[in-house]
Amino acid sequence: MKATNFKNSKRKSAYLYKLTPKGIEEKARVTVRFLRGKQREYEELKVQLEELEREAAELQEAGSEG
């Protein structure tokens, strides 16, 4: 939904919805699943960056020796 659609709407109440307790639980589960996935992505990127930093340091050392 674009904010401009909401802003220009004459019926803003049409954008409201009510979450039931079951809906809130499902929303929480979806959020936790999303956050876990992002955490995995972060950890994988962190490992890749550490490897690239090691490789760059090795190349820099090899370049300064020659």
HTML snippet that shows the backbone in 3Dmol.js (N, CA, C, O; Angstrom):
<script src="https://3Dmol.org/build/3Dmol-min.js"></script>
<div id="view" style="width:600px;height:400px;position:relative"></div>
<script>
const pdb = `
ATOM      1  N   MET A   1       0.849  -1.166   0.000  1.00  0.00           N
ATOM      2  CA  MET A   1       0.000   0.000   0.000  1.00  0.00           C
ATOM      3  C   MET A   1       0.898   1.233   0.000  1.00  0.00           C
ATOM      4  O   MET A   1       1.856   1.319   0.768  1.00  0.00           O
ATOM      5  N   LYS A   2       0.590   2.135  -0.827  1.00  0.00           N
ATOM      6  CA  LYS A   2       1.346   3.380  -0.866  1.00  0.00           C
ATOM      7  C   LYS A   2       0.765   4.361   0.140  1.00  0.00           C
ATOM      8  O   LYS A   2      -0.448   4.428   0.339  1.00  0.00           O
ATOM      9  N   ALA A   3       1.640   5.109   0.759  1.00  0.00           N
ATOM     10  CA  ALA A   3       1.186   6.091   1.741  1.00  0.00           C
ATOM     11  C   ALA A   3       0.286   7.132   1.101  1.00  0.00           C
ATOM     12  O   ALA A   3      -0.635   7.640   1.740  1.00  0.00           O
ATOM     13  N   THR A   4       0.550   7.453  -0.160  1.00  0.00           N
ATOM     14  CA  THR A   4      -0.286   8.464  -0.829  1.00  0.00           C
ATOM     15  C   THR A   4      -1.717   7.963  -0.991  1.00  0.00           C
ATOM     16  O   THR A   4      -2.661   8.751  -0.923  1.00  0.00           O
ATOM     17  N   ASN A   5      -1.886   6.658  -1.203  1.00  0.00           N
ATOM     18  CA  ASN A   5      -3.245   6.113  -1.299  1.00  0.00           C
ATOM     19  C   ASN A   5      -4.006   6.345  -0.003  1.00  0.00           C
ATOM     20  O   ASN A   5      -5.170   6.744  -0.008  1.00  0.00           O
ATOM     21  N   PHE A   6      -3.321   6.085   1.113  1.00  0.00           N
ATOM     22  CA  PHE A   6      -3.956   6.288   2.418  1.00  0.00           C
ATOM     23  C   PHE A   6      -4.230   7.768   2.647  1.00  0.00           C
ATOM     24  O   PHE A   6      -5.319   8.155   3.072  1.00  0.00           O
ATOM     25  N   LYS A   7      -3.235   8.577   2.361  1.00  0.00           N
ATOM     26  CA  LYS A   7      -3.337  10.017   2.593  1.00  0.00           C
ATOM     27  C   LYS A   7      -4.497  10.619   1.812  1.00  0.00           C
ATOM     28  O   LYS A   7      -5.208  11.484   2.324  1.00  0.00           O
ATOM     29  N   ASN A   8      -4.693  10.169   0.578  1.00  0.00           N
ATOM     30  CA  ASN A   8      -5.728  10.738  -0.285  1.00  0.00           C
ATOM     31  C   ASN A   8      -7.094  10.080  -0.113  1.00  0.00           C
ATOM     32  O   ASN A   8      -8.078  10.533  -0.697  1.00  0.00           O
ATOM     33  N   SER A   9      -7.159   9.030   0.675  1.00  0.00           N
ATOM     34  CA  SER A   9      -8.412   8.303   0.845  1.00  0.00           C
ATOM     35  C   SER A   9      -9.406   9.094   1.685  1.00  0.00           C
ATOM     36  O   SER A   9      -9.056   9.691   2.703  1.00  0.00           O
ATOM     37  N   LYS A  10     -10.650   9.080   1.231  1.00  0.00           N
ATOM     38  CA  LYS A  10     -11.725   9.702   2.001  1.00  0.00           C
ATOM     39  C   LYS A  10     -12.252   8.726   3.053  1.00  0.00           C
ATOM     40  O   LYS A  10     -12.921   9.134   4.002  1.00  0.00           O
ATOM     41  N   ARG A  11     -11.949   7.432   2.882  1.00  0.00           N
ATOM     42  CA  ARG A  11     -12.414   6.392   3.806  1.00  0.00           C
ATOM     43  C   ARG A  11     -11.217   5.725   4.473  1.00  0.00           C
ATOM     44  O   ARG A  11     -10.908   4.568   4.187  1.00  0.00           O
ATOM     45  N   LYS A  12     -10.558   6.436   5.340  1.00  0.00           N
ATOM     46  CA  LYS A  12      -9.371   5.902   6.009  1.00  0.00           C
ATOM     47  C   LYS A  12      -9.698   4.679   6.859  1.00  0.00           C
ATOM     48  O   LYS A  12      -8.841   3.823   7.080  1.00  0.00           O
ATOM     49  N   SER A  13     -10.934   4.597   7.332  1.00  0.00           N
ATOM     50  CA  SER A  13     -11.319   3.441   8.142  1.00  0.00           C
ATOM     51  C   SER A  13     -11.275   2.145   7.327  1.00  0.00           C
ATOM     52  O   SER A  13     -11.218   1.058   7.902  1.00  0.00           O
ATOM     53  N   ALA A  14     -11.299   2.247   6.016  1.00  0.00           N
ATOM     54  CA  ALA A  14     -11.213   1.056   5.170  1.00  0.00           C
ATOM     55  C   ALA A  14      -9.831   0.398   5.274  1.00  0.00           C
ATOM     56  O   ALA A  14      -9.669  -0.762   4.895  1.00  0.00           O
ATOM     57  N   TYR A  15      -8.852   1.123   5.779  1.00  0.00           N
ATOM     58  CA  TYR A  15      -7.501   0.592   5.909  1.00  0.00           C
ATOM     59  C   TYR A  15      -7.269  -0.098   7.251  1.00  0.00           C
ATOM     60  O   TYR A  15      -6.209  -0.689   7.460  1.00  0.00           O
ATOM     61  N   LEU A  16      -8.230  -0.035   8.154  1.00  0.00           N
ATOM     62  CA  LEU A  16      -8.094  -0.647   9.470  1.00  0.00           C
ATOM     63  C   LEU A  16      -8.435  -2.132   9.428  1.00  0.00           C
ATOM     64  O   LEU A  16      -9.272  -2.566   8.636  1.00  0.00           O
ATOM     65  N   TYR A  17      -7.790  -2.891  10.272  1.00  0.00           N
ATOM     66  CA  TYR A  17      -8.152  -4.291  10.453  1.00  0.00           C
ATOM     67  C   TYR A  17      -7.886  -4.676  11.896  1.00  0.00           C
ATOM     68  O   TYR A  17      -7.078  -4.053  12.583  1.00  0.00           O
ATOM     69  N   LYS A  18      -8.573  -5.703  12.339  1.00  0.00           N
ATOM     70  CA  LYS A  18      -8.471  -6.143  13.717  1.00  0.00           C
ATOM     71  C   LYS A  18      -7.808  -7.509  13.750  1.00  0.00           C
ATOM     72  O   LYS A  18      -8.207  -8.423  13.029  1.00  0.00           O
ATOM     73  N   LEU A  19      -6.797  -7.637  14.589  1.00  0.00           N
ATOM     74  CA  LEU A  19      -6.141  -8.930  14.755  1.00  0.00           C
ATOM     75  C   LEU A  19      -6.757  -9.647  15.946  1.00  0.00           C
ATOM     76  O   LEU A  19      -6.900  -9.081  17.030  1.00  0.00           O
ATOM     77  N   THR A  20      -7.113 -10.885  15.723  1.00  0.00           N
ATOM     78  CA  THR A  20      -7.607 -11.730  16.805  1.00  0.00           C
ATOM     79  C   THR A  20      -6.392 -12.253  17.581  1.00  0.00           C
ATOM     80  O   THR A  20      -5.267 -12.142  17.094  1.00  0.00           O
ATOM     81  N   PRO A  21      -6.593 -12.811  18.758  1.00  0.00           N
ATOM     82  CA  PRO A  21      -5.450 -13.407  19.479  1.00  0.00           C
ATOM     83  C   PRO A  21      -4.711 -14.430  18.606  1.00  0.00           C
ATOM     84  O   PRO A  21      -3.482 -14.489  18.622  1.00  0.00           O
ATOM     85  N   LYS A  22      -5.459 -15.228  17.849  1.00  0.00           N
ATOM     86  CA  LYS A  22      -4.823 -16.209  16.962  1.00  0.00           C
ATOM     87  C   LYS A  22      -4.025 -15.494  15.863  1.00  0.00           C
ATOM     88  O   LYS A  22      -2.936 -15.934  15.492  1.00  0.00           O
ATOM     89  N   GLY A  23      -4.573 -14.398  15.355  1.00  0.00           N
ATOM     90  CA  GLY A  23      -3.881 -13.628  14.327  1.00  0.00           C
ATOM     91  C   GLY A  23      -2.604 -12.994  14.851  1.00  0.00           C
ATOM     92  O   GLY A  23      -1.599 -12.929  14.143  1.00  0.00           O
ATOM     93  N   ILE A  24      -2.647 -12.529  16.090  1.00  0.00           N
ATOM     94  CA  ILE A  24      -1.461 -11.945  16.714  1.00  0.00           C
ATOM     95  C   ILE A  24      -0.377 -13.010  16.885  1.00  0.00           C
ATOM     96  O   ILE A  24       0.802 -12.746  16.649  1.00  0.00           O
ATOM     97  N   GLU A  25      -0.776 -14.203  17.292  1.00  0.00           N
ATOM     98  CA  GLU A  25       0.190 -15.306  17.433  1.00  0.00           C
ATOM     99  C   GLU A  25       0.828 -15.640  16.090  1.00  0.00           C
ATOM    100  O   GLU A  25       2.038 -15.847  16.007  1.00  0.00           O
ATOM    101  N   GLU A  26       0.020 -15.693  15.050  1.00  0.00           N
ATOM    102  CA  GLU A  26       0.552 -16.005  13.715  1.00  0.00           C
ATOM    103  C   GLU A  26       1.490 -14.904  13.244  1.00  0.00           C
ATOM    104  O   GLU A  26       2.544 -15.191  12.676  1.00  0.00           O
ATOM    105  N   LYS A  27       1.125 -13.659  13.470  1.00  0.00           N
ATOM    106  CA  LYS A  27       1.977 -12.538  13.096  1.00  0.00           C
ATOM    107  C   LYS A  27       3.308 -12.634  13.837  1.00  0.00           C
ATOM    108  O   LYS A  27       4.361 -12.374  13.254  1.00  0.00           O
ATOM    109  N   ALA A  28       3.272 -13.000  15.101  1.00  0.00           N
ATOM    110  CA  ALA A  28       4.498 -13.159  15.886  1.00  0.00           C
ATOM    111  C   ALA A  28       5.361 -14.288  15.321  1.00  0.00           C
ATOM    112  O   ALA A  28       6.580 -14.147  15.219  1.00  0.00           O
ATOM    113  N   ARG A  29       4.728 -15.411  14.954  1.00  0.00           N
ATOM    114  CA  ARG A  29       5.481 -16.532  14.367  1.00  0.00           C
ATOM    115  C   ARG A  29       6.152 -16.122  13.061  1.00  0.00           C
ATOM    116  O   ARG A  29       7.316 -16.443  12.824  1.00  0.00           O
ATOM    117  N   VAL A  30       5.412 -15.412  12.220  1.00  0.00           N
ATOM    118  CA  VAL A  30       5.960 -14.958  10.944  1.00  0.00           C
ATOM    119  C   VAL A  30       7.133 -14.009  11.178  1.00  0.00           C
ATOM    120  O   VAL A  30       8.148 -14.079  10.484  1.00  0.00           O
ATOM    121  N   THR A  31       6.985 -13.129  12.155  1.00  0.00           N
ATOM    122  CA  THR A  31       8.045 -12.168  12.469  1.00  0.00           C
ATOM    123  C   THR A  31       9.292 -12.883  12.975  1.00  0.00           C
ATOM    124  O   THR A  31      10.404 -12.553  12.563  1.00  0.00           O
ATOM    125  N   VAL A  32       9.120 -13.850  13.857  1.00  0.00           N
ATOM    126  CA  VAL A  32      10.264 -14.611  14.382  1.00  0.00           C
ATOM    127  C   VAL A  32      10.958 -15.360  13.246  1.00  0.00           C
ATOM    128  O   VAL A  32      12.187 -15.372  13.173  1.00  0.00           O
ATOM    129  N   ARG A  33      10.182 -15.981  12.364  1.00  0.00           N
ATOM    130  CA  ARG A  33      10.755 -16.702  11.223  1.00  0.00           C
ATOM    131  C   ARG A  33      11.550 -15.740  10.334  1.00  0.00           C
ATOM    132  O   ARG A  33      12.650 -16.071   9.891  1.00  0.00           O
ATOM    133  N   PHE A  34      11.000 -14.560  10.075  1.00  0.00           N
ATOM    134  CA  PHE A  34      11.684 -13.560   9.264  1.00  0.00           C
ATOM    135  C   PHE A  34      12.995 -13.143   9.926  1.00  0.00           C
ATOM    136  O   PHE A  34      14.033 -13.079   9.266  1.00  0.00           O
ATOM    137  N   LEU A  35      12.950 -12.859  11.227  1.00  0.00           N
ATOM    138  CA  LEU A  35      14.151 -12.426  11.933  1.00  0.00           C
ATOM    139  C   LEU A  35      15.222 -13.512  11.957  1.00  0.00           C
ATOM    140  O   LEU A  35      16.410 -13.217  11.822  1.00  0.00           O
ATOM    141  N   ARG A  36      14.808 -14.759  12.128  1.00  0.00           N
ATOM    142  CA  ARG A  36      15.786 -15.872  12.100  1.00  0.00           C
ATOM    143  C   ARG A  36      16.461 -15.966  10.734  1.00  0.00           C
ATOM    144  O   ARG A  36      17.669 -16.183  10.644  1.00  0.00           O
ATOM    145  N   GLY A  37      15.684 -15.803   9.687  1.00  0.00           N
ATOM    146  CA  GLY A  37      16.252 -15.833   8.338  1.00  0.00           C
ATOM    147  C   GLY A  37      17.247 -14.708   8.125  1.00  0.00           C
ATOM    148  O   GLY A  37      18.315 -14.914   7.548  1.00  0.00           O
ATOM    149  N   LYS A  38      16.896 -13.520   8.592  1.00  0.00           N
ATOM    150  CA  LYS A  38      17.805 -12.371   8.460  1.00  0.00           C
ATOM    151  C   LYS A  38      19.065 -12.580   9.292  1.00  0.00           C
ATOM    152  O   LYS A  38      20.155 -12.180   8.884  1.00  0.00           O
ATOM    153  N   GLN A  39      18.916 -13.209  10.462  1.00  0.00           N
ATOM    154  CA  GLN A  39      20.082 -13.495  11.303  1.00  0.00           C
ATOM    155  C   GLN A  39      21.015 -14.470  10.592  1.00  0.00           C
ATOM    156  O   GLN A  39      22.234 -14.304  10.628  1.00  0.00           O
ATOM    157  N   ARG A  40      20.442 -15.494   9.940  1.00  0.00           N
ATOM    158  CA  ARG A  40      21.269 -16.446   9.174  1.00  0.00           C
ATOM    159  C   ARG A  40      22.002 -15.732   8.041  1.00  0.00           C
ATOM    160  O   ARG A  40      23.192 -15.962   7.826  1.00  0.00           O
ATOM    161  N   GLU A  41      21.292 -14.868   7.319  1.00  0.00           N
ATOM    162  CA  GLU A  41      21.924 -14.102   6.242  1.00  0.00           C
ATOM    163  C   GLU A  41      23.072 -13.258   6.782  1.00  0.00           C
ATOM    164  O   GLU A  41      24.144 -13.198   6.179  1.00  0.00           O
ATOM    165  N   TYR A  42      22.847 -12.611   7.912  1.00  0.00           N
ATOM    166  CA  TYR A  42      23.875 -11.779   8.528  1.00  0.00           C
ATOM    167  C   TYR A  42      25.112 -12.610   8.869  1.00  0.00           C
ATOM    168  O   TYR A  42      26.238 -12.209   8.573  1.00  0.00           O
ATOM    169  N   GLU A  43      24.898 -13.759   9.490  1.00  0.00           N
ATOM    170  CA  GLU A  43      26.023 -14.619   9.880  1.00  0.00           C
ATOM    171  C   GLU A  43      26.796 -15.095   8.652  1.00  0.00           C
ATOM    172  O   GLU A  43      28.027 -15.129   8.673  1.00  0.00           O
ATOM    173  N   GLU A  44      26.087 -15.464   7.581  1.00  0.00           N
ATOM    174  CA  GLU A  44      26.752 -15.901   6.347  1.00  0.00           C
ATOM    175  C   GLU A  44      27.569 -14.767   5.739  1.00  0.00           C
ATOM    176  O   GLU A  44      28.702 -14.981   5.308  1.00  0.00           O
ATOM    177  N   LEU A  45      27.005 -13.567   5.701  1.00  0.00           N
ATOM    178  CA  LEU A  45      27.726 -12.414   5.165  1.00  0.00           C
ATOM    179  C   LEU A  45      28.944 -12.078   6.019  1.00  0.00           C
ATOM    180  O   LEU A  45      29.993 -11.700   5.497  1.00  0.00           O
ATOM    181  N   LYS A  46      28.800 -12.217   7.318  1.00  0.00           N
ATOM    182  CA  LYS A  46      29.904 -11.942   8.234  1.00  0.00           C
ATOM    183  C   LYS A  46      31.084 -12.878   7.945  1.00  0.00           C
ATOM    184  O   LYS A  46      32.235 -12.443   7.908  1.00  0.00           O
ATOM    185  N   VAL A  47      30.786 -14.164   7.740  1.00  0.00           N
ATOM    186  CA  VAL A  47      31.832 -15.144   7.414  1.00  0.00           C
ATOM    187  C   VAL A  47      32.486 -14.794   6.078  1.00  0.00           C
ATOM    188  O   VAL A  47      33.709 -14.842   5.949  1.00  0.00           O
ATOM    189  N   GLN A  48      31.669 -14.444   5.090  1.00  0.00           N
ATOM    190  CA  GLN A  48      32.214 -14.086   3.781  1.00  0.00           C
ATOM    191  C   GLN A  48      33.117 -12.862   3.874  1.00  0.00           C
ATOM    192  O   GLN A  48      34.181 -12.827   3.257  1.00  0.00           O
ATOM    193  N   LEU A  49      32.700 -11.861   4.639  1.00  0.00           N
ATOM    194  CA  LEU A  49      33.524 -10.666   4.807  1.00  0.00           C
ATOM    195  C   LEU A  49      34.845 -10.980   5.499  1.00  0.00           C
ATOM    196  O   LEU A  49      35.889 -10.451   5.119  1.00  0.00           O
ATOM    197  N   GLU A  50      34.801 -11.833   6.505  1.00  0.00           N
ATOM    198  CA  GLU A  50      36.030 -12.212   7.198  1.00  0.00           C
ATOM    199  C   GLU A  50      36.983 -12.927   6.238  1.00  0.00           C
ATOM    200  O   GLU A  50      38.191 -12.693   6.279  1.00  0.00           O
ATOM    201  N   GLU A  51      36.449 -13.797   5.375  1.00  0.00           N
ATOM    202  CA  GLU A  51      37.277 -14.501   4.396  1.00  0.00           C
ATOM    203  C   GLU A  51      37.889 -13.518   3.401  1.00  0.00           C
ATOM    204  O   GLU A  51      39.071 -13.612   3.072  1.00  0.00           O
ATOM    205  N   LEU A  52      37.080 -12.579   2.929  1.00  0.00           N
ATOM    206  CA  LEU A  52      37.595 -11.587   1.990  1.00  0.00           C
ATOM    207  C   LEU A  52      38.658 -10.702   2.625  1.00  0.00           C
ATOM    208  O   LEU A  52      39.636 -10.342   1.969  1.00  0.00           O
ATOM    209  N   GLU A  53      38.481 -10.353   3.880  1.00  0.00           N
ATOM    210  CA  GLU A  53      39.481  -9.543   4.582  1.00  0.00           C
ATOM    211  C   GLU A  53      40.793 -10.305   4.717  1.00  0.00           C
ATOM    212  O   GLU A  53      41.869  -9.728   4.558  1.00  0.00           O
ATOM    213  N   ARG A  54      40.706 -11.611   5.012  1.00  0.00           N
ATOM    214  CA  ARG A  54      41.926 -12.435   5.105  1.00  0.00           C
ATOM    215  C   ARG A  54      42.628 -12.498   3.758  1.00  0.00           C
ATOM    216  O   ARG A  54      43.845 -12.334   3.672  1.00  0.00           O
ATOM    217  N   GLU A  55      41.843 -12.740   2.695  1.00  0.00           N
ATOM    218  CA  GLU A  55      42.428 -12.816   1.352  1.00  0.00           C
ATOM    219  C   GLU A  55      43.088 -11.495   0.969  1.00  0.00           C
ATOM    220  O   GLU A  55      44.181 -11.488   0.404  1.00  0.00           O
ATOM    221  N   ALA A  56      42.434 -10.386   1.271  1.00  0.00           N
ATOM    222  CA  ALA A  56      42.992  -9.074   0.945  1.00  0.00           C
ATOM    223  C   ALA A  56      44.289  -8.841   1.699  1.00  0.00           C
ATOM    224  O   ALA A  56      45.247  -8.312   1.136  1.00  0.00           O
ATOM    225  N   ALA A  57      44.332  -9.230   2.968  1.00  0.00           N
ATOM    226  CA  ALA A  57      45.543  -9.065   3.770  1.00  0.00           C
ATOM    227  C   ALA A  57      46.678  -9.916   3.198  1.00  0.00           C
ATOM    228  O   ALA A  57      47.822  -9.468   3.133  1.00  0.00           O
ATOM    229  N   GLU A  58      46.356 -11.146   2.785  1.00  0.00           N
ATOM    230  CA  GLU A  58      47.367 -12.025   2.193  1.00  0.00           C
ATOM    231  C   GLU A  58      47.916 -11.441   0.896  1.00  0.00           C
ATOM    232  O   GLU A  58      49.122 -11.471   0.651  1.00  0.00           O
ATOM    233  N   LEU A  59      47.019 -10.910   0.070  1.00  0.00           N
ATOM    234  CA  LEU A  59      47.450 -10.309  -1.196  1.00  0.00           C
ATOM    235  C   LEU A  59      48.306  -9.085  -0.948  1.00  0.00           C
ATOM    236  O   LEU A  59      49.273  -8.837  -1.667  1.00  0.00           O
ATOM    237  N   GLN A  60      47.947  -8.319   0.075  1.00  0.00           N
ATOM    238  CA  GLN A  60      48.710  -7.121   0.407  1.00  0.00           C
ATOM    239  C   GLN A  60      50.114  -7.502   0.892  1.00  0.00           C
ATOM    240  O   GLN A  60      51.100  -6.856   0.539  1.00  0.00           O
ATOM    241  N   GLU A  61      50.186  -8.562   1.708  1.00  0.00           N
ATOM    242  CA  GLU A  61      51.486  -9.030   2.193  1.00  0.00           C
ATOM    243  C   GLU A  61      52.342  -9.538   1.031  1.00  0.00           C
ATOM    244  O   GLU A  61      53.534  -9.241   0.955  1.00  0.00           O
ATOM    245  N   ALA A  62      51.732 -10.299   0.138  1.00  0.00           N
ATOM    246  CA  ALA A  62      52.465 -10.845  -1.003  1.00  0.00           C
ATOM    247  C   ALA A  62      52.942  -9.726  -1.913  1.00  0.00           C
ATOM    248  O   ALA A  62      54.030  -9.821  -2.482  1.00  0.00           O
ATOM    249  N   GLY A  63      52.166  -8.684  -2.062  1.00  0.00           N
ATOM    250  CA  GLY A  63      52.545  -7.549  -2.900  1.00  0.00           C
ATOM    251  C   GLY A  63      53.668  -6.737  -2.298  1.00  0.00           C
ATOM    252  O   GLY A  63      54.483  -6.176  -3.030  1.00  0.00           O
ATOM    253  N   SER A  64      53.728  -6.664  -1.001  1.00  0.00           N
ATOM    254  CA  SER A  64      54.785  -5.866  -0.356  1.00  0.00           C
ATOM    255  C   SER A  64      56.093  -6.635  -0.256  1.00  0.00           C
ATOM    256  O   SER A  64      57.141  -6.035  -0.015  1.00  0.00           O
ATOM    257  N   GLU A  65      56.053  -7.951  -0.437  1.00  0.00           N
ATOM    258  CA  GLU A  65      57.275  -8.767  -0.375  1.00  0.00           C
ATOM    259  C   GLU A  65      58.038  -8.705  -1.689  1.00  0.00           C
ATOM    260  O   GLU A  65      59.256  -8.878  -1.706  1.00  0.00           O
ATOM    261  N   GLY A  66      57.344  -8.464  -2.774  1.00  0.00           N
ATOM    262  CA  GLY A  66      57.970  -8.544  -4.087  1.00  0.00           C
ATOM    263  C   GLY A  66      58.486  -7.279  -4.538  1.00  0.00           C
ATOM    264  O   GLY A  66      59.043  -7.194  -5.632  1.00  0.00           O
TER     265      GLY A  66
END
`;
const viewer = $3Dmol.createViewer("view");
viewer.addModel(pdb, "pdb");
viewer.setStyle({}, {cartoon: {color: "spectrum"}});
viewer.zoomTo();
viewer.render();
</script>
